[in-house]
Each structure stands twice: as structure tokens, then as C-alpha cells.
Amino acid sequence: MNIKAYISHTGIEGGLLVLSPLPLLLSCAAGDPFDFPWKAGFALFAGMMWLLCALTILRKPLVGKTCGIFAFGGSYGTLFPHIVTNPFVALTATTILIGASFLFFDLSVKKEAFSSGNRGAFQRAWWGCLMVPVLLIANLALGTSSSPFSPYVIALSLIISQTLFLLWGVQRKSKKLVVLALGGILSPGAVLFFSHAAILPGISLFFSGICLVSLPRNGKVFEKKEPWWDVFLNHPARILFFTFLGLCIGGTLLLVLPASTRNQSISLVDAVFTSVSAVCVTGLIVLDTPHDFALFGQFAILLLIQLGGLGIMTITTVALHAMGRRLSLKQERLLTSMTDTNHESLIQSLSVILKFTFVAEGIGAMSLFGAFFLGGDPFFPALWRAIFTAISAFCNAGFALQSDSLISYNDNFYVLHVVAFLIIFGGLAPATSILIPSWLSKKKIPVHARIALVTTLILLFSGTLFILAFEWNGVLEGLSLGDKIHNAWFQSATLRTAGFNSVDTGKIAHPTFLIMILFMFIGGSPGGTAGGIKTTTLGVLALTFQANITGKNEIIMQNRRVRGSTVFRAVTILVSGMIMWFVTVLMLETTQQIPARDLIFEATSALGTVGLSTGATGFLDEIGKVVIVIAMFAGRIGPMTLFMLLKEEYPSSASSCPNAKIPLT
């Protein structure tokens, strides 16, 4: 089901008509709209596009959507001066832009959607009157109420909404409704004529409210067969997006509580940054976790790491099953598509994920507790440090209760290897991890698991060799031979996924920098807690490369053929990741006065949800923090998922078109 079930017979064009002056209001958000001529031009262009979109969306949907594309872009551009100076506006505007864009582009309009009769007039009037309060809320939120231009924008929207109400009154042949609508149309002029613009928002709210009350209760505004929330929850990309978004918001609310910090409350942007970093299991920090957060705050961070690493849908599904409640067929189909399992093994697979996770974290915590306790920590601090580190390592989060991460343990091979193996098993899917004994004994395992394991092993050992070669006399200088090998192995393990560091990454050599960028971009394996484009994507691309240079027409592995659709998906993941990486680096370069080398490293670490930093995180201003927050969120749900939000399902059909011959070399 998509939005067409909700929009097929409504007067959405009425709401769009009333909101068409919104770009003019946005132009007042950062001062006088005529301070920058281009800003006024953007506002007028976006307003015209919204107007054309409203007039064509139900008559000529393709034209309407095209106008909508330009309207969204123009509106965002109009607000740009405010975005670059206010991080909260930047974060809010970007979130609204992404959410509204996928809802808009998922809109599917039936040919019979446009109605010019009494029913259509009623629905356009309802939407139009409803949008006036929305515009008033935007006026307050943006702080444009003090602008001398905002009353005219509000007056224009009110006149449009009352005109729609007037048309419905004429359709009903009701003199009372016509008189009411005429009063609403004439009132803005009277108010502005007598220079009482301050009361115009109240007048607009009054007439809109009266009109909404006057509309009949039995008119169907939404033609829906299912609850409204199904629009958001009936698609894997959407449920992933909104699950993590809700978890990030909940985490922010926990971290701004006074009990979360030791000395004073933290700023909202720092709370958002920390929450997103924990939920997206990244590990980039703008505050010192052990010093700035109290025990409650550390526990909240650990809870967010655990929920973000496992996925809240996994926990919810298994909990419902444990309580004896059954999932609906739609919910089962959704979860099987998200977890890449079949219907019969869904609950069993999710149960294995939870069991493997808690067993691995428990063993890791007990192992680390001994090391910390024998290292001089008191019993309870050692226990809490061990639990926190084990969960953070397995979930590949990179948060630590030491201000220097694990640099103080770079001569303790036991701690390094315990954390490294937790990272490796967490970066692999639990279903893949439990196949390692079979793989080592040369038994046959599924193709995807074999690709993930082989690629991971190659990356681990090659990373160790590269770091040893380039940093022997660099950040590893001063360590013994054994400690150099242990730290090189540890950095190779944490490099693609976790974000712990046992050496100073701010002092790495340029060749190591390039290797780290590549490895962070690759990330971990599907089904695990890591980010990046994933090891299986790299494996499929490598197999495709091998097949092409050897002249093979098919990719065969273990007597199994890799489908062309899998190759297409791998290429799509790679390209979408590169697009997101380029956009993130460009935004940071535009807004931050930090060396490009550090910004590139920061952007790659955020998108790969790695959490390593060369030290640039602490120098980011609020705009830079917002950019990194968006990058971490995009990296956790996957850049491809963001593009899938705009995807509409079409039935696949075999094409009879002749092949196109396109030379590539």
C-alpha cells in the first residue's frame, strides 16, 4: 500500500495552494528578504512552483511532481542563509526535506482523483483551512512574526483558504457560508488598512477555526482502508528510517536530563550529536564520556548503543513472540525482507541474533573484568567498565570509559585482543559468525557467508600489514615488536567498524590515512552492527571484476550463479555511498575552517559509522556537528535506504526491447 489510498479522492491541491506563499515567509527567516536579491528570487520561484504543483498534481501528476521537485529545492534555497547560521534550523529543515520528499514522491494519483463537484470543493476547503494554522506555526517557529512582510504572507494564505471555502459555500448554495467566507477574505485587507497587523495571526486562526467547525463531520477527507501510520510502516526503508529517528529523539531527551551529566546540562546540539552517535553505533564524541556524563548518562548511552546495534525491531519481534502474540502477515513479510530470512525461520533467526549477542557480550565482559580488576580498578568500576566496553565493542560503537579510548592499554595484548574479537564478531552477522567453525573445517557454507568471511579475513590481515609497514617508525614507534603487531592487528580490526583506537590517529602517516579512508568506506558485513558499503558488496564487485577480465559471462561461486540483480544492487550501494560521501565532504569543506585532510577523515568515519577521528570532532562548530549527525544517521540506515525512501514498487516484467550497445572503453 502507498499514499494513493489516502490521496486518491482528496483536495490536497487546496492545502498546496494555501502553502504556496510559504517560501515568501521562509525568505523572512534570516532578516529582510531583500537583503539578498537572490533570496527573494528563490522565494518567488519556489512560490510559483508550489502554485503550479497545486494546480497540476491531480490533473497531470508528472508535471505536478516535477514542479514539486523545483518547489522543494527553491524553498530550501530560500532558507539557506538561516541554515548556515542556525544548526537547529539546519537539522529541522533537512529532516523535513527528507521526510516530505519521500512522502511527496511516493504519491501515486489515480486518474479519477480530481473531482470538480461538491465533494472535491469540500475537500479542498478542508485542506485549505487546515493549512493556515500550519503556516502560523511555521511563522512562530522561524521567528518571522516580527518581520514587516510576514503579515502580507499570512493575509495571502488566509485569502486563498477563504476563497476555497467560498467556492464550497457556493456549491452548497449556502448564504451563511458565503458570508462567512467573504468576511474571511475581506478581513486581512481591513486589518492591514488600519495598521493592526499584529492581530492578523489571531484573525487568521479565528476564521480558519470557524470554517473547520462549519464543515460537515461526515465528509470523508481521507479515503483510507488501513491506519494512517501504515504509510510509514509498510516499507523496509521507511520503518528503518523512522525507527532509528525515533530512537535518536528518545536518546536526546534522556541525555538532556540533569541526571545525565556531572556538572551542568549539555547543549541540545551536543545531546543530539551524542544520541545519534550512540544509536548509530558510531563513537564520534563532542563530550568526554567518563568525565562529562554521570552514571545515568553513561547507562543511557549504553542502552542506546545496545538498541541501535541490535535494532529495536529485532527486540520487539522476539519480545512479542515470547509473550505469545503473533505478528500479522504484513509484519512478517516486512521483517523477513529487512532481515533477509524466510517466513519459517524469522523468529528463530531473530532469536539466534539475541542469544549470540548476549552470550558474546557476556563472555567479553567477564574477560575484560578480570583484566580491569587485576589492573587496579576497584570491583564495581571494573565491572561497569567491562560491561560498557564489551557492549560498545560488540555493537561496534567505539564509546569508551577512558578519555584516551584504549591508548592506555596499548601494551596490554589481552585487552586489545578481547576487544578486537568482540568487534570482529559484532561486525559479522550472528548467522555468519556461528558458521565460522564449519568454514574452518572446510565444510560447505552459504555463498554470502563465505564471501563475507573471506573478504573480512583479507581485509584484517592486509590492514595489519599496511599499518605495520607505514607506521613502524610512526605511531607504533616506541613499542616492542610484539606490541607493534598487537596494535597493528587491533587497529585493523577496529578500523572498518568500531572506532576504538590504541594509538594516536591524529599522527598517522599519509599512506595510512588513505588505507584508513578505504577501509572505513568498506565497513563490516550485512546483518552485523557495522556500517559502510559492506564486505559482501566489495566481494561481489571483486567477483564481477574477475569475471570481466577473464572473459566470463557469469559469476559462479560454489556452483551457484550470482544474479545480475545482485551485481546491480552492489553497484547501486557503491554509487549511493560515494554520492553521500562527496556531499558530506563538500558541506564540511564549505562550512568548517578545518584542514581538508581532517574533514575527509571525519566524513568517512561518520558515514561508515566507524567513530575514529584525527581530532577534528572537537573543533566542529554547530553547523559541522549537524552535518556529521546527518552523515552518521545516513551511514547507519545506509545511503541506499535514503534513496529507497523515494522508491515506488512496480511489478517486474520481462522486457522485449533489443539490447543497447554502449562502448565503455
C-alpha positions in Angstrom: 0.0 0.0 0.0 1.2 3.5 -0.7 -0.1 7.0 -0.3 -2.5 6.7 -3.2 -5.0 5.0 -0.8 -5.0 8.3 1.1 -4.9 10.9 -1.6 -7.0 9.3 -4.4 -10.1 11.5 -3.7 -8.9 14.3 -1.5 -8.4 18.0 -2.2 -4.7 18.0 -1.5 -4.3 20.8 -4.1 -6.2 23.0 -1.7 -3.6 22.6 1.0 -0.8 23.1 -1.5 -2.5 26.3 -2.7 -2.6 27.7 0.8 1.0 26.8 1.4 2.3 28.3 -1.8 3.2 31.6 -0.1 5.3 29.7 2.4 8.6 30.4 0.5 7.9 34.1 0.9 7.7 33.5 4.7 10.9 31.5 4.7 12.7 34.4 3.0 12.0 36.5 6.1 13.6 34.0 8.4 17.1 35.4 8.2 16.3 39.1 8.0 14.9 41.3 5.3 14.1 39.1 2.2 15.5 41.9 0.0 18.9 41.9 1.8 20.0 39.4 -0.8 18.2 39.7 -4.2 18.8 36.0 -5.0 16.9 35.1 -1.8 13.8 37.0 -2.9 14.2 35.4 -6.4 14.4 31.9 -4.8 11.2 32.7 -2.8 9.2 33.9 -5.8 10.4 30.9 -7.9 9.6 28.4 -5.2 6.2 30.0 -4.6 5.3 29.8 -8.3 6.4 26.2 -8.4 4.2 25.3 -5.4 1.3 27.1 -7.1 1.9 25.1 -10.3 2.3 21.9 -8.3 -1.0 22.5 -6.6 -2.8 23.2 -9.9 -1.4 20.1 -11.7 -0.7 17.4 -9.1 -4.1 15.7 -9.5 -4.7 16.6 -13.2 -1.2 15.9 -14.6 0.7 14.1 -11.8 4.1 14.0 -13.7 4.0 17.8 -14.3 2.9 18.3 -10.7 5.7 16.2 -9.3 8.3 18.0 -11.5 7.1 21.3 -10.2 7.2 19.9 -6.7 10.9 19.0 -7.2 11.7 22.6 -8.0 9.5 23.8 -5.2 11.3 21.8 -2.6 14.7 22.9 -3.9 13.7 26.5 -4.1 12.2 26.5 -0.6 15.4 25.0 0.9 17.5 27.5 -1.0 15.3 30.4 0.3 16.1 29.3 3.8 19.8 28.7 3.2 21.1 31.9 4.9 19.3 30.8 8.0 20.5 27.2 7.7 24.2 28.2 7.7 23.8 30.3 10.8 21.4 28.2 12.9 22.2 24.5 13.4 18.7 23.7 14.7 17.1 25.2 11.7 19.6 23.2 9.5 18.7 19.9 11.2 15.0 20.5 11.3 14.9 21.7 7.7 16.9 18.8 6.4 14.8 16.3 8.3 11.6 17.8 7.0 13.0 18.0 3.5 13.9 14.3 3.5 10.6 13.2 5.1 8.4 15.4 2.9 10.3 14.4 -0.2 9.8 10.7 0.2 6.1 11.2 1.0 5.7 13.5 -1.9 7.5 11.3 -4.4 5.7 8.2 -3.2 2.4 9.9 -4.0 0.5 7.9 -6.7 -2.6 9.6 -8.1 -5.4 7.8 -9.7 -6.9 9.3 -12.9 -10.3 9.8 -11.1 -8.6 11.6 -8.2 -9.6 15.1 -9.4 -13.1 16.0 -8.5 -14.7 19.3 -9.5 -18.0 18.7 -7.8 -19.3 19.3 -4.3 -17.1 16.5 -2.9 -13.9 18.0 -4.4 -14.8 21.5 -3.3 -15.4 20.3 0.3 -12.1 18.5 0.5 -10.2 21.5 -1.0 -11.8 23.8 1.5 -11.0 21.4 4.4 -7.3 21.1 3.4 -7.1 24.8 2.8 -8.4 25.9 6.2 -6.2 23.3 7.9 -3.0 24.6 6.4 -3.5 28.2 7.7 -2.7 27.1 11.3 0.3 25.2 9.9 1.6 28.4 8.3 1.1 30.2 11.6 3.1 27.6 13.5 5.9 28.0 10.9 5.7 31.7 11.4 6.3 31.4 15.1 8.9 28.6 14.8 11.0 30.6 12.3 10.8 33.8 14.3 9.4 35.7 11.3 6.4 37.1 13.2 8.4 40.4 13.7 9.1 40.8 10.0 7.1 43.5 8.3 6.5 41.2 5.4 5.1 38.2 7.3 1.5 39.8 7.8 1.2 40.0 4.0 2.1 36.4 3.5 -0.3 35.3 6.2 -3.0 37.5 4.6 -2.4 35.9 1.2 -2.7 32.4 2.6 -5.9 33.3 4.5 -7.4 34.8 1.4 -6.7 31.7 -0.6 -8.1 29.4 2.0 -11.3 31.5 2.4 -11.7 31.6 -1.4 -11.7 27.8 -1.4 -14.2 27.9 1.4 -16.3 30.4 -0.6 -16.3 28.0 -3.6 -17.6 25.2 -1.4 -20.3 27.5 0.0 -21.4 28.4 -3.5 -21.6 24.7 -4.3 -23.7 24.1 -1.3 -25.8 27.3 -2.1 -25.5 28.4 1.5 -25.7 32.1 2.1 -24.3 31.8 5.6 -21.2 30.0 4.4 -20.7 32.6 1.6 -21.0 35.5 4.0 -18.5 33.8 6.4 -16.1 33.2 3.6 -16.4 36.8 2.3 -15.7 38.0 5.8 -12.5 35.9 5.9 -11.4 37.3 2.5 -12.0 40.9 3.4 -10.7 40.9 7.0 -7.0 40.9 6.1 -7.4 44.0 4.0 -9.3 45.7 6.7 -6.7 44.8 9.4 -3.8 45.9 7.3 -5.6 49.1 6.2 -6.0 50.1 9.8 -2.4 49.2 10.6 -3.2 46.4 13.1 -1.0 43.7 11.5 -0.2 42.3 15.0 -3.7 40.8 15.3 -3.7 39.2 11.8 -2.5 35.8 13.1 -5.3 35.8 15.6 -7.8 36.8 12.9 -6.5 34.1 10.5 -6.7 31.4 13.2 -10.2 32.6 14.1 -11.6 32.4 10.6 -9.9 29.1 9.8 -11.2 27.5 13.1 -14.8 28.8 12.4 -14.6 27.4 8.9 -13.3 24.0 10.0 -16.1 23.8 12.6 -18.6 24.7 9.9 -17.5 21.9 7.6 -19.7 18.7 7.9 -18.4 15.9 10.2 -19.5 13.1 7.8 -17.4 14.2 4.9 -14.6 11.8 4.1 -11.4 13.8 3.9 -9.2 10.6 3.8 -10.2 7.6 1.8 -8.2 5.0 3.9 -8.6 1.3 4.3 -5.9 1.0 6.8 -4.5 3.1 9.7 -2.6 6.2 8.7 0.6 5.0 10.2 0.8 2.2 7.6 2.1 4.8 5.2 5.3 5.0 7.3 5.5 1.4 8.5 4.7 -0.7 5.4 8.1 -0.4 3.7 11.5 -1.6 5.0 13.3 1.6 4.2 10.6 3.7 5.9 10.4 1.6 9.1 14.2 1.6 9.3 14.3 5.3 8.9 11.6 6.1 11.4 12.8 3.5 14.0 16.2 5.0 14.2 14.9 8.5 14.1 12.5 7.8 17.0 15.4 6.2 18.9 17.6 9.2 18.3 14.9 11.6 19.5 14.3 9.5 22.7 18.0 9.3 23.4 18.3 13.1 23.1 15.5 13.5 25.6 17.4 11.2 28.0 20.7 13.0 27.7 19.4 16.5 28.3 18.1 15.4 31.7 20.1 17.0 34.5 20.8 13.5 35.9 22.7 12.5 32.8 25.6 15.0 33.3 28.0 15.5 36.1 28.3 19.3 36.4 25.9 21.1 34.2 23.3 20.4 31.5 24.7 20.0 27.9 23.5 21.9 24.9 20.8 20.4 22.8 23.1 20.1 19.7 25.6 18.1 21.8 22.8 15.9 23.2 21.6 15.2 19.6 25.2 14.5 18.5 25.8 12.1 21.3 22.5 10.3 20.9 22.8 9.9 17.2 26.4 8.7 17.6 25.3 6.1 20.2 22.2 4.9 18.3 24.1 4.7 15.0 26.9 2.9 16.9 29.5 5.3 15.5 31.5 6.6 18.5 32.3 10.1 17.5 32.1 12.3 20.5 32.0 16.0 21.3 32.0 15.4 25.1 34.2 13.2 27.3 32.0 10.2 28.1 33.6 9.3 31.5 34.0 12.9 32.7 31.0 14.8 31.4 28.3 12.1 31.8 27.2 10.8 35.2 26.3 7.1 35.7 22.7 7.7 34.5 24.0 9.3 31.3 26.5 6.5 30.7 23.8 4.0 31.2 21.5 5.9 28.8 24.3 5.9 26.2 24.9 2.2 26.7 21.2 1.5 26.3 21.1 3.5 23.0 24.2 1.6 21.8 22.5 -1.8 22.6 19.2 -0.9 20.9 20.9 0.7 18.0 23.2 -2.2 17.5 20.6 -4.9 17.7 17.8 -3.0 16.0 14.7 -2.2 18.0 12.5 -4.2 15.6 14.5 -7.3 16.4 14.0 -6.9 20.1 10.3 -6.0 19.7 9.6 -9.0 17.5 11.2 -11.6 19.8 9.5 -10.0 22.8 6.1 -10.2 21.2 6.8 -13.8 20.3 7.9 -14.6 23.9 4.6 -13.1 25.2 2.7 -15.4 22.8 1.5 -12.7 20.4 1.6 -13.4 16.7 2.7 -11.0 14.0 0.4 -10.1 11.2 1.3 -11.4 7.7 2.3 -7.9 6.6 4.6 -7.5 9.6 6.2 -10.9 8.9 6.7 -10.0 5.3 8.3 -6.7 6.3 10.7 -8.3 8.8 11.7 -11.1 6.5 12.6 -8.5 3.9 14.6 -6.5 6.5 16.4 -9.5 8.0 16.9 -11.4 4.7 15.3 -14.5 6.1 12.4 -16.7 5.0 9.0 -16.8 6.7 9.5 -20.0 8.5 12.9 -19.1 10.1 12.1 -15.5 11.0 11.6 -15.9 14.8 14.3 -18.5 15.0 16.8 -16.2 13.2 15.9 -13.2 15.4 16.2 -15.4 18.5 19.7 -16.5 17.4 20.7 -12.9 17.0 19.7 -12.0 20.5 21.2 -15.2 22.1 24.5 -14.8 20.2 24.7 -11.1 21.1 24.1 -11.5 24.8 26.4 -14.6 25.1 29.2 -12.8 23.2 28.8 -9.7 25.2 28.7 -11.6 28.5 31.9 -13.6 27.7 33.6 -10.4 26.7 32.5 -8.5 29.8 33.8 -11.3 32.1 37.1 -11.5 30.2 37.6 -7.7 30.4 36.5 -7.6 34.1 39.5 -9.7 35.1 41.9 -7.5 33.2 40.5 -4.3 34.6 40.2 -5.6 38.1 43.7 -7.0 38.1 44.9 -3.8 36.6 44.0 -1.9 39.7 40.4 -0.8 39.2 38.0 -1.3 42.2 35.4 -4.1 41.9 32.4 -2.1 40.8 34.2 0.4 38.5 36.0 -2.5 36.9 32.7 -4.4 36.4 30.9 -1.4 34.9 33.9 -0.6 32.6 34.0 -4.2 31.4 30.2 -4.3 30.7 30.3 -0.9 28.9 33.4 -1.8 26.9 32.1 -5.2 25.9 28.7 -4.0 24.7 30.3 -1.0 22.9 32.8 -3.2 21.2 30.4 -5.9 20.1 28.0 -3.3 18.8 30.9 -1.6 17.1 30.1 1.7 18.8 33.6 2.8 19.9 32.4 4.6 23.1 34.8 4.1 26.0 35.0 5.0 29.7 38.6 6.1 29.2 39.2 9.6 27.8 42.0 8.2 25.6 39.9 5.3 24.3 42.3 2.3 24.6 45.6 4.1 24.2 46.4 3.4 27.9 46.0 -0.3 27.2 48.2 -0.4 24.0 50.8 -2.6 26.0 48.1 -5.0 27.2 47.7 -7.5 24.4 44.9 -9.4 26.3 42.6 -6.4 26.4 43.4 -5.5 22.8 42.6 -9.0 21.5 39.4 -9.4 23.6 38.1 -6.1 22.3 39.3 -6.9 18.7 37.4 -10.2 18.6 34.3 -8.7 20.0 34.5 -6.1 17.2 35.0 -8.7 14.6 32.1 -10.9 15.7 29.9 -7.9 16.1 30.8 -6.7 12.6 29.9 -10.1 11.2 26.2 -11.2 11.2 25.5 -13.6 14.1 24.3 -16.1 11.5 27.6 -15.8 9.7 29.7 -15.9 13.0 28.2 -19.3 14.0 29.3 -20.7 10.7 33.0 -20.0 11.3 33.7 -23.5 12.8 32.1 -25.1 9.7 34.1 -22.8 7.4 37.4 -23.5 9.2 36.7 -27.3 8.9 36.2 -26.7 5.2 32.5 -27.6 5.2 30.2 -26.1 2.7 28.5 -22.9 3.9 26.2 -20.4 2.1 27.8 -18.3 -0.6 27.0 -15.0 1.1 28.6 -16.1 4.4 31.7 -17.4 2.5 32.1 -14.0 0.7 31.7 -12.1 4.0 34.3 -14.3 5.8 36.9 -14.4 3.1 36.6 -10.6 2.5 36.8 -9.9 6.2 39.9 -12.1 6.6 41.7 -10.5 3.7 40.9 -7.0 5.0 42.0 -7.9 8.5 45.4 -9.3 7.5 46.1 -6.7 4.8 45.2 -3.9 7.1 47.6 -5.3 9.7 50.4 -5.5 7.2 49.8 -2.0 5.8 49.7 -0.4 9.3 52.9 -2.2 10.3 54.6 -1.2 7.1 53.6 2.5 7.2 53.6 3.1 10.9 56.6 1.0 12.1 58.5 4.2 12.8 55.4 6.3 13.1 52.6 6.0 15.7 53.9 2.5 16.6 57.4 3.8 17.3 58.5 3.1 20.9 56.5 -0.1 21.2 58.1 -3.6 21.4 57.9 -5.9 18.4 55.1 -7.9 20.0 53.1 -4.7 20.9 53.6 -3.3 17.4 52.0 -6.5 16.0 49.2 -6.5 18.6 48.4 -2.8 18.0 48.5 -3.1 14.2 46.1 -6.1 14.4 43.8 -4.2 16.8 43.7 -1.1 14.6 43.0 -3.2 11.5 40.1 -4.8 13.4 38.6 -1.6 14.7 39.4 0.4 11.6 36.4 -0.6 9.4 33.7 -0.7 12.1 34.3 0.2 15.7 36.2 3.4 16.4 38.4 2.3 19.3 42.0 3.4 19.0 45.1 2.2 20.8 47.3 4.7 19.0 47.0 8.4 18.2 45.2 8.5 14.9 45.9 12.3 14.6 49.5 11.4 13.9 49.1 8.8 11.2 51.2 9.0 8.0 49.6 9.9 4.7 49.7 6.3 3.2 48.0 5.0 6.4 45.4 7.8 6.0 44.5 6.6 2.5 44.2 3.0 3.7 42.0 4.0 6.6 39.7 6.0 4.3 39.3 3.0 2.1 38.7 0.5 4.9 36.2 2.8 6.7 34.3 3.2 3.5 34.1 -0.6 3.1 32.8 -1.2 6.6 31.6 -4.5 8.0 29.2 -7.3 6.9 25.4 -7.4 6.3 23.4 -8.3 9.4 26.1 -7.1 11.7 26.4 -3.9 13.6 28.8 -2.2 11.3 28.3 0.5 8.6 29.9 1.1 5.3 29.1 -0.4 1.9 29.7 -3.9 3.4 32.1 -6.7 2.7 29.7 -8.6 0.5 29.3 -5.6 -1.7 33.1 -5.5 -2.1 33.2 -9.2 -2.7 30.5 -9.1 -5.4 32.3 -6.2 -7.1 35.6 -8.1 -7.0 34.0 -11.2 -8.5 32.4 -9.1 -11.2 35.8 -7.6 -12.0 37.4 -11.0 -12.1 34.7 -12.3 -14.4 35.1 -9.4 -16.8 38.9 -9.5 -17.1 38.8 -13.3 -17.6 36.1 -13.0 -20.3 33.4 -14.9 -18.3 29.7 -14.1 -18.9 28.6 -15.3 -15.5 29.8 -15.1 -11.9 29.9 -18.6 -10.5 30.9 -19.5 -6.9 30.3 -22.9 -5.2 28.3 -24.0 -8.2 26.0 -21.0 -7.6 25.4 -18.2 -10.1 25.4 -14.6 -8.8 22.3 -13.0 -10.3 22.6 -9.8 -12.3 20.3 -8.0 -9.9 22.8 -8.7 -7.1 25.5 -7.0 -9.2 23.2 -4.1 -9.9 22.5 -3.7 -6.2 26.2 -3.8 -5.3 26.9 -1.1 -7.9 24.0 1.0 -6.6 25.2 0.7 -3.0 28.7 1.8 -4.0 27.5 4.8 -6.1 25.0 5.9 -3.4 27.7 5.7 -0.8 30.1 7.7 -2.9 27.4 10.4 -3.5 26.7 10.7 0.2 30.4 10.8 0.9 31.0 13.6 -1.6 28.0 15.7 -0.4 29.2 15.3 3.2 32.8 16.3 2.5 31.6 19.3 0.4 29.2 20.5 3.1 32.0 20.3 5.7 34.5 22.0 3.4 32.0 24.8 2.8 31.2 25.4 6.5 34.3 24.5 8.5 37.7 26.1 8.9 39.4 22.8 9.5 42.1 21.2 7.3 40.6 19.2 4.4 42.5 16.1 5.4 40.8 16.0 8.8 37.4 16.8 7.3 37.7 13.9 4.8 38.6 11.6 7.6 35.7 12.8 9.8 33.2 12.5 7.0 34.3 9.0 6.1 34.3 7.9 9.7 30.7 9.3 10.2 29.3 7.7 7.1 31.0 4.4 7.8 29.8 4.6 11.5 33.4 3.9 12.5 34.0 6.7 15.1 37.7 7.2 14.5 38.8 10.8 14.5 42.0 12.7 13.9 40.9 15.2 16.4 38.6 17.4 14.2 35.4 16.5 16.1 36.1 18.8 19.0 36.7 21.8 16.6 33.4 21.4 14.7 31.0 24.3 15.1 27.3 23.7 15.5 26.7 23.5 11.7 29.6 21.0 11.4 28.0 18.9 14.2 24.7 18.9 12.4 26.4 17.8 9.1 28.1 14.9 11.0 24.8 14.0 12.7 23.1 13.7 9.4 26.1 11.7 8.0 26.1 9.3 10.9 22.3 8.7 10.6 22.6 8.2 6.8 25.5 5.8 7.3 23.7 3.7 9.9 20.5 3.2 7.9 22.5 3.0 4.7 22.8 5.6 1.9 20.9 3.3 -0.4 18.0 3.2 2.1 17.6 7.0 1.8 17.2 6.6 -2.0 14.8 3.7 -1.4 12.6 6.1 0.5 11.7 7.6 -2.8 11.2 4.3 -4.5 7.8 3.1 -5.6 7.2 -0.6 -6.1 6.4 -1.7 -9.7 5.7 -5.2 -10.8 8.7 -6.6 -12.7 8.1 -7.8 -16.2 10.4 -9.2 -18.8 11.4 -6.7 -21.4 11.3 -7.4 -25.1 13.4 -4.4 -26.0 16.5 -5.1 -28.1 19.9 -4.8 -26.4 21.7 -1.4 -26.4 25.3 -1.5 -27.4 27.2 1.1 -25.3 31.0 1.3 -25.6 32.8 1.8 -22.2 36.4 1.6 -23.2 
